[in-house]
Amino acid sequence: MCVWQIKKVMRLRYLHLAGSLAALALIPVLIAHLDRDALSQALSEVSLVDIGIGLLIVQIQIVVSALRWRFTARRLGQDMPTRWAIREYYIATALNQVLPGGVAGDVLRAYRSRASAPSGLRLAAKSVIIERLSGQMAFFAVCAAGLFFWPMLLASVFSTGVLPFALIVLVAACLALGLAWNRLAPLRADLNQVFVRNGAWRIQAGLSLSAVASYILLFYFAAFATGGTLPVSALVTIVPLCLLSMLIPTGFGGWGTREAAAAALWPLVGLASAQGVAASVVYGALALLGSLPGLLLLFVRNREAVRDAHGESRA
């Protein structure tokens, strides 16, 4: 790699880190403009039972997502034991929570699984990319279902008609999907293998929608635990939008952008912005704590590798 290429990569990394720190800086800015007493009161509502239930939901998220990855990889010709896939997904999830950008864990997951792929890292990376795409497609499907509820939701806030707005959003979403499909042209054969052939769509849809449901349920439960019970329509409207804000490739585990989205969206259902931020903070804390076993697994795995290496050198 040339010197100028190295400098370019380093510059991009510094910009990425600066963007991640800027996202984190949104949290104190939001708190400064919120009712801090209301925020403290909402956070104080969370009990140990709530934390236990939330952590259990996080485990379901990780296991279901790992099963989706294993299924996707097997459809592409990469086989892996279920237990191994779950362990690697725990590690990747934990790293995505604590490292900027939210993709470092997935990069490591692809690298560590390359040995089980017939064509090495290329196929391993492809299985990770398509697995993540499957989850995002499920999120967008839920958001599309929410378009039927947005007119009623916004009509309670705005006096003017919102049907034209909903139609504009729908058309924009269709155009975005069309552009995405064109960009995915090199992967179409693999996408057909993973999502269509031999009824694969049934298993993919079941696993991805289950994973998305667990994410939405965790956020909904976090809102309930902080005393700001959401209407059922929020399950396909404001909650998925808060979660989609985490897809912005910056920040640490979605912190900052998620809270900003919650502060903006919660008033649409008649709740204070402080309650939205409190729910988002609890969601983020549960997601982080629930993934921490992944860091332990990574640490234990690395210690075993070092011990084996020392043993070979002495031999």
Secondary structure, 3 states (H helix, E strand, C coil): CCHHHHHHHHHHHHHHHHHHHHHHHHHHHHHHCCCHHHHHHHHHCCCHHHHHHHHHHHHHHHHHHHHHHHHHHHHCCCCCCHHHHHHHHHHHHHHHHHCCCCCHHHHHHHHHCHHHCCCCHHHHHHHHHHHHHHHHHHHHHHHHHHCCCHHHHHHCCCCCCCHHHHHHHHHHHHHHHHHHHHHCHHHHHHHHHHHCHHHHHHHHHHHHHHHHHHHHHHHHHHHHHCCCCCCHHHHHCHHHHHHHHHHCCCCCCCCCHHHHHHHHHHHHHCCCHHHHHHHHHHHHHHHHHHHCHHHHHHHHHHHHHHHHHHHHHHC
